[in-house]
Amino acid sequence: MMAAMIVALGSGAGLAQESGAAEAGKGSVSGLPIPRFVSLKSDEVNLRAGPGKDYPTQWVFRRAGLPVEIIKEFDTWRQVRDADGVTGWVSQALLSGRRTAQVLPWEVKQGAEVPKLELKADDSERAPATALVEAGVIANLQSCDSRWCFVTVETFKGYVEQSKLWGIYPGEIIR
């Protein structure tokens, strides 16, 4: 499990949360949009080769809150994809509708120094920083306006450019 490095630099303002996803299609079981982002409920979630407990476990996610993208549904199983493009099947009982995002997951490289990103006091590149977070950290999405997202990471809050997050679609708005 990756630990978050956070440095307090000030405080930000809170916003209300309402989820809105891009509608490409509807799930055959849930009727919800496919694809859509959700998060893992547990610190241990088996990623299986197929939709059922009889299929072998390919991978074990060990990070509650990790965002995953649902790309297919079958009965009570959801085929998901993570930020690295790994796909497999997970029981819907282990997924949450809570929206989270991973900060710059594509910047995390084995053996390299982990880049850091500033949380901003408002939705502007010139705004002062409220905290520094490491690439790979999981942020809770509070709102997004298609360019900036207001997020919380542990007790810290601030704005991040939407393009620096994995777990939200380009142009997606969350109120």
PLY file of the C-alpha trace (Angstrom):
ply
format ascii 1.0
element vertex 175
property float x
property float y
property float z
element edge 174
property int vertex1
property int vertex2
end_header
0.00 0.00 0.00
1.40 3.37 -1.02
1.61 5.95 1.75
0.57 9.51 1.06
3.02 12.32 1.60
1.13 15.44 2.49
2.53 18.77 3.60
0.07 21.30 5.04
0.34 24.76 3.54
-3.04 26.31 4.43
-6.76 25.56 4.14
-9.36 25.46 1.36
-13.12 25.76 1.05
-15.62 22.86 0.91
-18.13 22.16 -1.86
-21.14 19.86 -2.18
-20.86 16.51 -3.96
-23.05 15.19 -6.75
-21.87 12.62 -9.25
-22.37 12.88 -13.01
-20.86 10.41 -15.48
-20.48 10.44 -19.23
-23.15 8.20 -20.78
-21.67 5.88 -23.39
-24.09 3.02 -22.69
-26.12 1.38 -19.95
-25.17 -1.66 -17.91
-27.28 -4.71 -18.78
-27.80 -5.51 -15.08
-27.71 -2.19 -13.20
-28.94 0.18 -15.90
-26.13 2.54 -14.83
-23.70 4.10 -17.33
-20.96 1.89 -18.81
-18.16 2.74 -18.55
-18.21 4.47 -15.15
-15.80 5.02 -12.29
-16.28 3.56 -8.81
-13.90 2.78 -5.95
-12.90 -0.31 -3.99
-14.65 -0.78 -0.61
-12.00 -3.01 0.94
-8.24 -3.24 1.46
-8.36 -6.70 -0.12
-10.26 -7.23 -3.38
-9.68 -10.25 -5.62
-9.49 -9.51 -9.34
-10.70 -12.68 -11.06
-10.25 -14.06 -14.58
-14.03 -14.31 -15.04
-17.35 -13.38 -13.42
-17.57 -15.83 -10.52
-15.76 -17.30 -7.52
-14.88 -20.39 -9.58
-12.55 -18.30 -11.75
-8.93 -17.96 -10.57
-7.70 -14.83 -8.83
-5.34 -12.94 -11.17
-4.44 -10.13 -8.81
-5.34 -8.82 -5.35
-5.95 -5.10 -4.94
-4.83 -4.01 -1.47
-6.02 -0.42 -1.35
-9.51 0.64 -0.23
-10.66 3.71 -2.13
-8.69 2.86 -5.27
-10.61 4.10 -8.31
-11.49 1.51 -10.95
-13.51 1.78 -14.14
-16.44 -0.58 -14.69
-16.36 -1.66 -18.33
-18.83 -4.59 -18.30
-21.49 -6.20 -16.09
-22.57 -9.81 -15.62
-25.02 -10.76 -12.85
-23.41 -9.52 -9.58
-19.95 -9.21 -11.15
-18.30 -6.19 -12.72
-15.38 -6.22 -15.13
-13.08 -3.40 -14.07
-9.92 -1.69 -15.28
-7.35 0.06 -13.07
-5.07 3.01 -13.86
-2.43 0.63 -15.26
-4.93 -0.90 -17.70
-5.20 -4.20 -15.79
-8.66 -5.76 -16.23
-10.55 -8.48 -14.41
-13.78 -9.28 -12.61
-14.81 -8.13 -9.11
-17.94 -8.82 -7.06
-20.20 -5.75 -7.00
-20.35 -6.10 -3.20
-16.70 -4.97 -3.05
-17.31 -1.78 -5.06
-18.53 1.61 -3.87
-20.14 4.47 -5.76
-17.90 6.87 -3.81
-15.86 8.84 -6.33
-12.12 8.91 -5.87
-9.22 9.65 -8.18
-5.56 8.75 -8.25
-3.10 11.63 -8.59
-0.74 11.25 -11.58
-0.60 7.41 -11.43
1.28 7.34 -14.76
4.17 9.23 -13.08
4.84 6.50 -10.47
7.94 4.59 -11.61
9.65 1.78 -9.70
12.93 2.98 -8.20
12.42 6.64 -9.20
11.68 9.61 -6.98
7.92 10.10 -6.71
6.77 13.43 -8.17
4.64 15.74 -6.05
1.66 17.88 -6.99
0.32 20.99 -5.28
-3.27 21.17 -4.06
-4.31 24.75 -4.84
-6.38 27.16 -2.72
-8.65 27.85 -5.70
-9.10 26.74 -9.31
-6.18 28.65 -10.77
-2.59 27.76 -11.60
-1.54 30.96 -9.82
-3.38 30.10 -6.59
-1.25 29.40 -3.51
-0.71 25.76 -2.56
-2.60 24.27 0.39
-0.65 20.98 0.43
1.72 18.78 -1.57
0.67 15.24 -2.47
2.70 12.46 -4.05
1.82 10.89 -7.37
-0.25 7.76 -6.74
-2.13 9.23 -3.76
-5.90 8.63 -3.70
-8.03 11.78 -3.48
-11.74 11.99 -2.71
-13.55 13.88 -5.47
-15.85 16.54 -4.04
-16.62 18.47 -7.24
-15.25 18.93 -10.76
-16.09 21.60 -13.35
-14.47 19.80 -16.34
-11.13 21.59 -15.83
-10.48 21.61 -12.06
-11.53 19.25 -9.28
-11.96 20.12 -5.62
-10.54 17.16 -3.67
-9.77 16.02 -0.15
-6.76 13.93 0.79
-6.92 12.87 4.43
-7.52 16.20 6.27
-6.29 18.41 3.42
-8.36 19.97 0.66
-7.69 21.91 -2.48
-8.01 22.09 -6.24
-6.23 19.90 -8.79
-6.36 20.14 -12.57
-8.70 17.39 -13.75
-6.15 16.22 -16.34
-3.78 15.21 -13.51
-6.27 12.72 -12.06
-7.23 9.17 -13.03
-10.77 8.29 -11.98
-12.72 10.98 -13.81
-13.43 11.37 -17.50
-12.23 14.37 -19.55
-14.99 16.97 -19.47
-16.93 15.16 -16.72
-18.66 17.40 -14.20
-19.32 16.44 -10.57
-21.40 18.79 -8.42
0 1
1 2
2 3
3 4
4 5
5 6
6 7
7 8
8 9
9 10
10 11
11 12
12 13
13 14
14 15
15 16
16 17
17 18
18 19
19 20
20 21
21 22
22 23
23 24
24 25
25 26
26 27
27 28
28 29
29 30
30 31
31 32
32 33
33 34
34 35
35 36
36 37
37 38
38 39
39 40
40 41
41 42
42 43
43 44
44 45
45 46
46 47
47 48
48 49
49 50
50 51
51 52
52 53
53 54
54 55
55 56
56 57
57 58
58 59
59 60
60 61
61 62
62 63
63 64
64 65
65 66
66 67
67 68
68 69
69 70
70 71
71 72
72 73
73 74
74 75
75 76
76 77
77 78
78 79
79 80
80 81
81 82
82 83
83 84
84 85
85 86
86 87
87 88
88 89
89 90
90 91
91 92
92 93
93 94
94 95
95 96
96 97
97 98
98 99
99 100
100 101
101 102
102 103
103 104
104 105
105 106
106 107
107 108
108 109
109 110
110 111
111 112
112 113
113 114
114 115
115 116
116 117
117 118
118 119
119 120
120 121
121 122
122 123
123 124
124 125
125 126
126 127
127 128
128 129
129 130
130 131
131 132
132 133
133 134
134 135
135 136
136 137
137 138
138 139
139 140
140 141
141 142
142 143
143 144
144 145
145 146
146 147
147 148
148 149
149 150
150 151
151 152
152 153
153 154
154 155
155 156
156 157
157 158
158 159
159 160
160 161
161 162
162 163
163 164
164 165
165 166
166 167
167 168
168 169
169 170
170 171
171 172
172 173
173 174
